[in-house]
Amino acid sequence: MSEEVILRFNEVSFEYIHKKPILDEASFSIRRGSKVTLMGQNGAGKSTIFGLIKGDLKSKSGLVSITGGATVGTASQTIAREDLALNVEDYFSKAFAIVPGNIKSRISKVLEAVNFNVPLEKIVGDLSGGQQARLLLAYALIQNPDILLLDEPTNNLDQDGIDHLINFLIMHDKTVVVISHDADFLNCFTEGVIYLDVFTKKTELYVGDYYSVVEEISRRVEREIMKNAQLEKKIKDRKEKVNFFANKGGKMRKLAQKMKEETEDLEENKVDVRREDKTIRKFEIPNQEKLSGNIVTISKVRIIKNHEPVFKNIDKVLGKKDRLLITGPNGIGKSTLLRSLVFKTQEGLDILPGVKVGYYSQDFSTLNFDDKVFKSLEDVLSDGIDEQMMRAIAAGFLITGDLMENKVGNLSEGQKGLLSFSRLVLMRPGLLILDEPTNHINFRHIPVIAEAINNYQGSMIIISHMSDFIKEIRLTDRLDLGNL
């Protein structure tokens, strides 16, 4: 039975209205019970494939078929804004057309499966990012789907949460398709990769663990580049001979014409090298000048213990070039601390007057989703940066001309992250506050971002559950909310 194909894309093409094509005759199949990663550059169309599988989107042509009426459940990247005001019980009730009588028992079982304990009357929007991530997975599981779709499931999860999720996926006997940029996580359970090429709009299916597939793709890119280099040399030689013989007249001119046709054939044989291995350019975040003294003073913090707030007195001061890492388990209050500091909603958290704050929010709440990308960039321009320079900086983050007229809300989550970084560069802040800055970001970009953060000359506070990323950051202090 495990060899049965449960999901098949047969030459599926898709495009959004008034937009460029996303898929062009994409074909692949997934067998029942397999664990597969969907891989591709930010904005390539991975979430679109999920939409087609769920039936939320309809293909322009081709066929998406699910065997024998198999059911599909999805753990999205984020909880819909309209659901944030619901309590936990009402949120889970939305998963059913008719709410079952044993809903509380079923909720209890799926919360246990994701290692999460929360009162059913708790408001969803009051949960931390990591707690919401567990809730999203539990919401998918309560539907008991034959095909489980996971979109960036490790975002905001602490290490315990990630380890629990890995164990769950290894033991789970149903089909799982995952979008994630966490390479170590993927390598623990992936059996194959569906590779979506952002330029050709086609898919390729590879078998093997995640790192092996990435290496195989890299070797293929190298072969394609080498083949093109050899063809380029031949083409250049042929063109020089064509020009030489064309000027000789008579039979030589006929030979020139024949060689010209052969040269055109060579050019057609050039491989369109896949380019989604493209990494963002190296960048720096300029800091606000002429700042001194205590940039940040933290004398009181609010933490959550047993779902109740507790205030603790502490003594933390950040001067210029100080870098503070805030740690603690999901739900302790890390992100709330940063928001309270930025928006001045709690006593005991102070930023020196006149300091320009560059805040990277894990939920992109600093972005206006209704703005066009161009306006989102224009709104944070520092003095001395003109439109041409702004566009050049954005292009370094793969935000090019064709994206500038898009609404921010239409960008993929990864593109929103890169937009947020480009805004930080344009802003020239004196204080960087980074809440999970690697969420949604392609792992190839992470070393570039780490280098830029290390070279930043202002004050910085950071939260991140990505241990490999934090190892690369030169920190001066830590604040563990779990040990207060």
C-alpha positions in Angstrom: 0.0 0.0 0.0 2.9 2.3 0.8 3.9 2.3 -2.9 0.5 3.9 -3.9 0.7 7.4 -5.3 -1.5 9.6 -3.1 -0.8 13.0 -4.8 0.0 13.8 -8.4 0.6 17.0 -10.3 0.3 16.4 -14.1 1.6 19.3 -16.2 0.1 21.8 -13.9 0.3 25.5 -14.9 -0.8 28.4 -12.7 -0.7 32.1 -12.7 -2.3 34.8 -10.7 -4.5 37.4 -12.5 -2.4 40.1 -14.0 0.8 38.5 -12.7 3.6 36.4 -14.2 3.2 32.6 -14.4 4.1 30.7 -11.2 4.0 27.1 -12.5 4.6 25.9 -16.1 3.6 22.3 -16.7 4.9 21.2 -13.3 4.7 17.4 -12.8 5.5 15.2 -9.8 4.0 12.5 -7.7 4.2 11.6 -4.0 3.6 8.1 -2.6 1.5 7.4 0.5 3.3 7.7 3.8 6.4 9.5 2.4 8.0 12.6 3.9 8.9 15.2 1.3 10.4 18.7 1.3 9.2 21.4 -1.1 12.3 23.4 -1.9 12.7 26.7 -3.8 13.7 30.3 -3.6 11.6 32.8 -1.6 8.7 33.8 -3.8 9.1 30.8 -6.2 5.6 29.5 -5.5 5.9 26.9 -2.8 2.9 28.2 -0.9 1.0 28.3 -4.2 1.6 24.6 -4.6 0.1 24.1 -1.1 -2.9 26.2 -2.2 -3.4 24.0 -5.3 -3.2 20.8 -3.2 -5.8 22.1 -0.7 -8.1 23.2 -3.5 -8.0 26.9 -2.5 -6.5 27.6 -5.9 -7.4 26.3 -9.3 -4.8 25.5 -12.0 -4.8 27.2 -15.4 -4.2 23.9 -17.0 -3.1 20.4 -16.1 -4.4 18.1 -13.3 -3.9 18.0 -9.5 -5.2 14.6 -8.4 -5.5 13.2 -4.8 -6.1 9.4 -4.7 -9.3 8.0 -3.2 -10.5 11.2 -1.6 -7.6 11.5 0.7 -8.0 14.4 3.1 -5.5 17.3 3.4 -4.6 19.3 6.6 -2.4 22.3 6.8 -0.2 23.9 9.4 0.2 27.4 8.0 3.1 29.8 8.7 0.9 32.1 10.8 -2.5 32.3 12.4 -4.9 34.3 10.3 -5.4 37.8 11.8 -9.2 37.3 12.1 -8.6 34.2 14.3 -6.4 36.0 16.8 -9.4 37.2 18.8 -10.8 33.7 19.3 -10.1 31.5 22.3 -8.4 28.2 21.9 -11.6 26.1 21.9 -13.3 28.3 19.3 -10.2 28.3 17.1 -10.2 24.5 17.0 -13.9 24.4 16.4 -13.3 26.2 13.1 -11.7 23.0 11.8 -15.1 21.3 11.6 -18.2 22.0 9.5 -20.1 20.4 12.4 -18.4 20.7 15.8 -18.1 17.2 17.4 -19.4 16.6 20.9 -16.1 15.5 22.1 -14.2 18.6 20.9 -12.5 19.2 24.2 -11.2 15.7 24.4 -9.9 15.9 20.8 -8.2 19.3 21.5 -6.5 17.8 24.6 -5.1 14.9 22.5 -3.6 17.0 19.7 -2.2 19.6 22.2 -0.5 16.7 24.0 0.9 15.5 20.6 2.6 18.9 20.1 3.7 19.1 23.7 1.6 22.1 24.6 -0.6 22.8 27.6 -2.9 25.8 27.5 -6.3 26.7 28.9 -9.1 26.4 26.3 -10.4 29.9 27.2 -7.0 31.5 26.4 -7.2 34.0 23.6 -5.1 32.9 20.6 -3.6 36.4 20.0 -2.2 36.4 23.6 0.0 33.3 22.9 3.6 33.7 22.0 4.9 33.1 18.5 6.3 29.7 19.5 3.0 28.7 21.2 1.1 29.8 18.1 3.4 27.6 16.0 2.4 24.6 18.2 -1.3 25.6 17.9 -1.0 25.7 14.1 0.3 22.1 14.0 -2.3 20.9 16.5 -5.0 22.5 14.3 -3.8 20.5 11.3 -3.7 17.3 13.4 -7.2 17.5 14.8 -8.5 17.0 11.3 -6.6 13.7 11.1 -5.5 14.3 7.5 -4.1 11.7 5.1 -1.8 14.4 3.8 -0.2 16.9 6.2 1.2 20.1 4.8 3.6 22.0 7.0 4.6 25.5 6.1 7.8 26.6 8.0 6.8 24.6 11.1 9.9 25.4 13.1 9.5 29.1 13.0 9.4 30.5 16.6 9.8 27.1 18.1 12.4 26.6 20.9 14.8 23.6 20.7 12.5 21.5 22.8 9.7 22.2 20.4 11.8 21.4 17.4 13.0 18.1 18.9 9.4 17.1 19.7 8.3 17.9 16.2 11.1 15.9 14.7 10.2 12.8 16.8 6.5 13.3 15.9 7.3 13.4 12.1 9.5 10.4 12.3 6.8 8.3 14.0 3.9 9.8 11.9 2.7 7.1 9.4 0.9 9.4 7.0 2.1 11.6 4.1 3.9 14.8 5.0 5.0 17.6 2.7 7.1 20.4 4.3 8.2 23.8 3.4 11.1 24.9 5.6 14.4 26.8 5.4 15.8 24.9 8.5 18.2 22.5 6.8 19.1 20.5 9.9 15.5 20.0 10.8 14.7 18.8 7.2 17.6 16.4 7.1 16.3 14.5 10.1 13.2 13.0 8.3 13.2 14.0 4.6 13.0 11.1 2.1 12.9 13.3 -1.0 12.8 16.8 -2.3 10.4 18.5 -4.8 12.6 21.3 -6.3 10.7 24.3 -7.7 12.8 26.4 -10.1 11.7 30.0 -9.8 12.9 30.8 -13.4 11.7 27.8 -15.4 8.5 27.5 -13.2 8.9 23.7 -13.4 9.4 21.1 -10.7 11.9 18.2 -10.3 11.7 15.3 -7.9 14.8 14.1 -6.1 15.1 11.1 -3.8 17.3 11.1 -0.7 18.0 13.1 2.5 18.0 16.9 2.3 21.7 17.5 2.3 22.3 14.9 -0.3 19.8 16.5 -2.6 21.2 20.0 -2.1 24.7 18.6 -3.0 23.3 16.9 -6.0 21.6 20.1 -7.2 24.8 22.0 -6.6 26.9 19.6 -8.7 24.3 19.8 -11.4 24.6 23.6 -11.4 28.4 23.3 -11.7 28.0 20.9 -14.6 25.6 23.3 -16.3 27.9 26.3 -15.8 30.9 24.3 -17.2 28.9 23.1 -20.2 27.8 26.7 -20.9 31.4 27.9 -20.6 32.6 25.4 -23.2 29.7 26.3 -25.5 30.5 30.0 -25.1 34.1 29.4 -26.2 32.9 27.5 -29.3 30.3 30.2 -30.1 32.9 32.9 -29.8 35.4 31.1 -32.1 32.6 30.4 -34.6 31.5 34.0 -34.6 35.0 35.2 -35.3 35.3 32.8 -38.2 31.8 33.7 -39.6 32.9 37.4 -39.6 36.2 36.5 -41.3 34.6 34.3 -44.1 31.6 36.6 -44.6 34.0 39.3 -45.9 35.8 37.0 -48.4 32.8 36.6 -50.7 31.9 33.6 -53.1 32.0 30.1 -51.5 33.5 31.6 -48.3 30.3 33.6 -47.8 28.2 30.4 -48.2 30.5 28.7 -45.6 30.0 31.7 -43.3 26.2 31.3 -43.6 26.4 27.6 -42.7 28.6 28.3 -39.7 26.2 31.1 -38.6 23.4 28.6 -38.5 25.6 26.1 -36.6 26.4 28.9 -34.1 22.7 29.6 -33.6 22.2 25.9 -32.8 25.0 26.0 -30.3 23.4 29.0 -28.6 20.1 27.2 -28.4 21.9 24.3 -26.7 23.1 26.5 -23.8 21.5 25.4 -20.6 19.3 27.8 -18.7 21.3 27.4 -15.4 19.1 27.3 -12.4 19.5 30.5 -10.5 17.6 30.1 -7.3 20.8 29.4 -5.5 21.2 33.1 -5.8 22.1 34.7 -2.5 21.5 38.2 -1.3 24.4 40.5 -1.7 26.7 41.3 1.2 25.3 44.4 3.0 25.9 46.6 6.0 23.4 48.3 8.3 24.7 51.8 8.9 24.2 53.1 12.4 22.9 56.4 13.7 25.9 58.6 14.4 26.7 60.8 17.5 25.1 58.5 20.0 26.6 57.9 23.5 25.5 57.0 27.0 23.0 54.4 28.0 21.1 53.5 24.9 18.8 51.0 26.6 18.0 50.6 30.3 16.0 47.5 31.6 15.1 47.6 35.3 11.9 45.5 35.3 10.7 42.6 33.0 7.3 40.9 32.8 7.5 37.1 32.4 4.7 34.5 32.1 4.7 31.6 34.6 1.8 29.1 34.7 0.0 31.4 32.2 0.1 34.3 34.7 2.3 37.5 34.5 5.1 38.0 37.1 7.3 41.1 37.3 11.0 40.8 38.1 13.5 43.5 38.9 16.8 43.3 37.0 19.6 45.6 36.0 20.6 45.6 32.3 22.2 48.6 30.5 23.2 48.7 26.9 25.7 51.2 25.5 26.8 51.7 22.0 28.1 48.4 20.4 26.5 46.3 23.2 24.7 43.2 22.0 22.1 41.4 24.2 20.6 38.0 23.5 17.3 37.3 25.2 16.5 33.6 25.8 13.9 31.5 27.4 11.2 28.9 26.6 8.2 29.6 24.3 5.6 31.6 26.1 7.9 33.2 28.7 7.4 36.7 27.3 10.5 37.4 25.1 8.7 39.0 22.1 6.3 40.9 24.5 9.4 42.3 26.2 10.7 43.7 22.9 7.3 45.1 21.9 7.0 46.8 25.3 10.4 48.3 24.9 9.8 49.6 21.4 6.3 51.0 22.0 7.0 52.2 25.6 4.1 50.2 27.1 5.8 49.1 30.3 7.7 50.8 33.1 11.2 49.8 33.6 12.0 49.6 29.9 13.7 52.8 28.5 15.4 53.8 25.3 17.5 57.0 25.3 15.5 59.9 23.7 16.4 60.6 20.1 17.6 57.0 19.3 16.3 55.7 16.0 15.0 52.2 16.5 15.2 49.5 13.8 12.7 46.9 14.9 12.5 43.5 13.0 9.2 41.9 14.2 8.7 38.2 13.8 5.1 38.8 12.6 6.1 41.7 10.3 3.8 44.0 12.3 6.1 46.9 11.4 5.0 46.5 7.7 1.8 47.9 6.3 0.5 45.1 4.2 -1.6 47.5 2.1 1.4 49.6 1.0 3.2 48.9 -2.2 6.7 47.7 -1.7 8.1 51.0 -3.1 6.3 53.1 -0.5 7.3 50.7 2.3 10.9 51.4 1.4 10.4 55.1 0.7 8.8 55.6 4.2 12.1 54.8 6.0 14.6 56.6 3.8 17.4 58.4 5.7 18.7 61.7 4.5 21.2 61.4 1.7 19.6 58.3 0.1 17.9 59.0 -3.2 15.5 56.7 -5.2 18.3 55.2 -7.3 20.3 54.2 -4.2 17.1 52.9 -2.6 16.4 50.7 -5.5 20.0 49.4 -5.6 19.9 48.5 -1.9 16.5 46.7 -2.4 17.9 44.8 -5.4 20.7 43.5 -3.2 17.9 41.7 -1.2 16.4 40.3 -4.4 13.7 42.9 -4.4 13.8 44.1 -7.9 11.7 46.4 -10.2 8.9 43.9 -10.8 8.2 43.6 -7.1 8.2 47.3 -6.3 4.5 47.8 -7.4 3.3 44.7 -5.5 1.5 45.1 -2.3 3.5 44.1 0.7 0.8 41.6 1.7 1.2 39.8 -1.6 4.9 39.0 -0.9 5.9 35.6 0.4 6.9 35.5 4.0 10.6 35.2 3.0 10.3 38.2 0.8 8.7 40.2 3.6 11.8 39.2 5.7 14.2 40.5 3.0 12.1 43.7 2.7 12.4 44.2 6.4 16.2 43.9 6.2 16.4 46.4 3.3 14.3 48.8 5.4 16.8 48.5 8.3 19.7 49.4 5.9 17.8 52.5 4.6 16.8 53.5 8.2 20.3 53.8 9.7 19.2 52.9 13.2 21.0 53.6 16.5 19.4 50.5 18.1 18.6 47.2 16.4 15.9 45.1 17.9 15.6 41.7 16.1 12.9 39.2 16.9 13.6 35.9 15.2 15.3 37.6 12.1 16.0 34.3 10.4 12.4 33.0 10.3 11.2 32.4 6.7 14.7 33.3 5.3 16.5 30.9 2.9 19.3 29.3 4.7 21.8 30.4 2.0 21.2 34.0 3.1 21.8 33.4 6.8 25.7 33.8 6.7 25.3 37.1 4.9 22.9 38.4 7.5 25.1 37.1 10.4 28.1 39.0 8.9 26.0 42.2 8.5 24.8 42.0 12.1 28.3 41.4 13.4 29.6 44.5 11.5 26.8 46.7 12.8 28.2 49.4 15.1 25.2 50.3 17.2 23.4 48.7 20.1 21.4 45.5 19.5 18.9 43.2 21.2 18.2 39.9 19.6 15.9 36.9 20.0 16.6 33.8 17.9 16.0 30.0 18.4 18.4 29.2 15.5 21.5 28.1 17.5 23.8 27.9 14.5 23.0 31.5 13.6 23.5 32.7 17.2 26.9 31.0 17.3 28.0 33.3 14.5 26.9 36.5 16.4 29.4 38.2 18.7 27.4 38.9 21.9 28.3 41.0 24.9 25.5 39.8 27.3 22.6 37.4 27.7 19.3 37.6 29.5 17.6 34.3 30.2 14.0 35.0 31.2 13.5 31.3 32.2 16.0 31.6 35.0 14.6 34.8 36.7 
